[in-house]
Amino acid sequence: MTRRTMARTPAAPVPQALRPVLIAGPTAVGKSAVALALARRLNGEIISVDAMQVYRGLDIGTAKPSPEERRPVPHHLIDVVELDKMFDAAQFTRLAQAAVAGIQERSRVPILCGGTGLYFKAFLEGLGEAPAASAGLRAELEATPLPELLRQLERGDPVTFANPWNPQAGTRNQERFFGLSRSGDDLGARINARVDAMFARGLVQETERLLGLGLEQNRTAMQAIGYRQVAELLRGERSLADTVALVKQRTRQFAKRQMNWFRRQFRLEWINLEPDVSADAVADGLRERI
């Protein structure tokens, strides 16, 4: 019997209607509720673009959707790694691309939603030929003052030093890439309410439990706002009231950095939300644009 070589059939192009929809924006702006409402309208599934929600156990402090909230619409890239494992943009990109392909194979629409700008950038543009991670190099860089690092960059790569931001980046899928924003007062009020709710739901107890599981050894997870501050509270470094106020302040600062990143790195369609607008109304508007 002779062996036949079968030519590989080229993958069929993805129908326009099944191309990914991307929803970005700062923390507490209302992305998750809008993505869920949009998924119901588009027969979609949601891919979380959040560097902290990938960790099992980081629930309250990351405003992770509960299992009940995730039940009506499938969610991906939530609770994918244990707390003692590291997770990075390369892993996210690989898992997100696989999730997108699987969703499209089911004739559903992938909706990528979150606030981690680096993960959006890696998904849209790839990571290039980056070298493998080096703990020694990381420690050396962290110990070097920023001005010295900038001088080294200027000497070694003057082009990048002169042009550190590329406003044209991330343009693939730009007609289906949306940014949600709110006025400063509105977003600040929502952040305050969210932080109060996190502490009421048991953020202190969750942090205490996670510290027992090695939270402080995970450099990435410890960057999640709330956990570091509560860990300091548990060590007696400040009062509960001062901790709550600090978490609110850090969250507002983080939201500002997120907005700056998205505006510099991507060309997306910004939608400013009024304080009383519903997620359903926003989703209806997005569906018309799509």
Secondary structure, 3 states (H helix, E strand, C coil): CCCCCCCCCCCCCCCHHHCCEEEECCCCCCHHHHHHHHHHHHCEEEEEECCCCCECCCCCCCCCCCHHHHCCCCEECCCCECCCCCCCHHHHHHHHHHHHHHHHHCCCEEEEEECCHHHHHHHHHCCCCCCCCCHHHHHHHHHCCHHHHHHHHHHHCHHHHHCCCCCCCCCCCHHHEEEEECCHHHHHHHHHHHHHHHHHHCHHHHHHHHHHCCHHHCCCHHHCCCHHHHHHHHCCCCCHHHHHHHHHHHHHHHHHHHHHHHHHHCCCEEEECCCCCCHHHHHHHHHHHC
